[in-house]
């Protein structure tokens, strides 16, 4: 409930989930360090859902466009190279 301020428990659970073999782990204190529980929860659920889909999309597009500098626009408006694309769905939006 208070992961925005005291992230240690949530981070430990995330570590345990990764150690158990989960490839996608979204932690609310990292995706959206907001005080409001519902907003932070909603953002984290969307991140958990979108991250694997967007990662697969970026990988497939990059594989088809070899030899091309491929940039993607993040939700914050910045551009990032496909190879350095963030692991979180929160900052991923559309090709640029």
One Martini backbone bead per residue (centre of mass of N, CA, C, O) as a GRO file, in nm:
protein
   96
    1UNK     BB    1   0.055   0.064  -0.018
    2UNK     BB    2   0.363   0.211   0.049
    3UNK     BB    3   0.576   0.179  -0.197
    4UNK     BB    4   0.663   0.476  -0.259
    5UNK     BB    5   0.817   0.489   0.038
    6UNK     BB    6   0.835   0.150   0.091
    7UNK     BB    7   1.005  -0.068  -0.131
    8UNK     BB    8   1.131  -0.328  -0.002
    9UNK     BB    9   0.903  -0.541  -0.022
   10UNK     BB   10   0.851  -0.522  -0.326
   11UNK     BB   11   1.141  -0.584  -0.414
   12UNK     BB   12   1.152  -0.866  -0.286
   13UNK     BB   13   0.921  -0.987  -0.450
   14UNK     BB   14   1.055  -0.937  -0.723
   15UNK     BB   15   1.301  -1.116  -0.670
   16UNK     BB   16   1.141  -1.378  -0.625
   17UNK     BB   17   1.003  -1.385  -0.903
   18UNK     BB   18   1.265  -1.398  -1.070
   19UNK     BB   19   1.379  -1.656  -0.926
   20UNK     BB   20   1.113  -1.826  -1.026
   21UNK     BB   21   1.100  -1.715  -1.357
   22UNK     BB   22   1.000  -1.444  -1.408
   23UNK     BB   23   1.016  -1.213  -1.684
   24UNK     BB   24   0.772  -1.031  -1.571
   25UNK     BB   25   0.825  -0.745  -1.353
   26UNK     BB   26   0.610  -0.525  -1.177
   27UNK     BB   27   0.680  -0.226  -0.990
   28UNK     BB   28   0.530   0.043  -0.852
   29UNK     BB   29   0.789   0.205  -0.751
   30UNK     BB   30   0.896   0.212  -1.061
   31UNK     BB   31   0.653   0.288  -1.254
   32UNK     BB   32   0.473   0.453  -1.005
   33UNK     BB   33   0.559   0.685  -0.754
   34UNK     BB   34   0.275   0.704  -0.607
   35UNK     BB   35   0.048   0.762  -0.355
   36UNK     BB   36  -0.178   0.645  -0.518
   37UNK     BB   37  -0.294   0.330  -0.531
   38UNK     BB   38  -0.471   0.310  -0.789
   39UNK     BB   39  -0.284   0.450  -0.992
   40UNK     BB   40  -0.041   0.267  -0.944
   41UNK     BB   41  -0.185   0.001  -1.010
   42UNK     BB   42  -0.280   0.061  -1.297
   43UNK     BB   43   0.001   0.118  -1.418
   44UNK     BB   44   0.126  -0.160  -1.345
   45UNK     BB   45  -0.068  -0.339  -1.504
   46UNK     BB   46  -0.013  -0.218  -1.780
   47UNK     BB   47   0.289  -0.275  -1.779
   48UNK     BB   48   0.267  -0.586  -1.752
   49UNK     BB   49   0.111  -0.620  -2.022
   50UNK     BB   50   0.290  -0.446  -2.237
   51UNK     BB   51   0.591  -0.520  -2.225
   52UNK     BB   52   0.599  -0.793  -2.387
   53UNK     BB   53   0.465  -0.685  -2.644
   54UNK     BB   54   0.666  -0.451  -2.707
   55UNK     BB   55   0.924  -0.617  -2.712
   56UNK     BB   56   0.841  -0.797  -2.948
   57UNK     BB   57   0.794  -0.572  -3.154
   58UNK     BB   58   1.077  -0.448  -3.154
   59UNK     BB   59   1.229  -0.705  -3.230
   60UNK     BB   60   1.084  -0.754  -3.505
   61UNK     BB   61   1.144  -0.485  -3.642
   62UNK     BB   62   1.455  -0.494  -3.612
   63UNK     BB   63   1.490  -0.761  -3.776
   64UNK     BB   64   1.375  -0.628  -4.053
   65UNK     BB   65   1.578  -0.354  -4.003
   66UNK     BB   66   1.857  -0.394  -4.104
   67UNK     BB   67   2.081  -0.120  -4.114
   68UNK     BB   68   1.890   0.056  -3.933
   69UNK     BB   69   1.799   0.337  -3.766
   70UNK     BB   70   1.601   0.271  -3.481
   71UNK     BB   71   1.338   0.467  -3.353
   72UNK     BB   72   1.169   0.544  -3.043
   73UNK     BB   73   0.892   0.665  -2.887
   74UNK     BB   74   0.819   0.791  -2.590
   75UNK     BB   75   0.596   0.906  -2.356
   76UNK     BB   76   0.807   1.159  -2.301
   77UNK     BB   77   0.921   1.218  -2.621
   78UNK     BB   78   1.156   1.049  -2.647
   79UNK     BB   79   1.431   0.901  -2.802
   80UNK     BB   80   1.510   0.552  -2.888
   81UNK     BB   81   1.682   0.288  -2.932
   82UNK     BB   82   1.606  -0.035  -2.982
   83UNK     BB   83   1.843  -0.153  -2.804
   84UNK     BB   84   1.758   0.070  -2.558
   85UNK     BB   85   1.493  -0.020  -2.487
   86UNK     BB   86   1.283  -0.027  -2.255
   87UNK     BB   87   1.145  -0.270  -2.029
   88UNK     BB   88   0.912  -0.075  -2.007
   89UNK     BB   89   0.588   0.019  -2.106
   90UNK     BB   90   0.561   0.313  -2.004
   91UNK     BB   91   0.792   0.429  -2.233
   92UNK     BB   92   0.610   0.307  -2.462
   93UNK     BB   93   0.474   0.360  -2.801
   94UNK     BB   94   0.625   0.460  -3.090
   95UNK     BB   95   0.744   0.494  -3.381
   96UNK     BB   96   1.000   0.746  -3.522
   0.00000   0.00000   0.00000
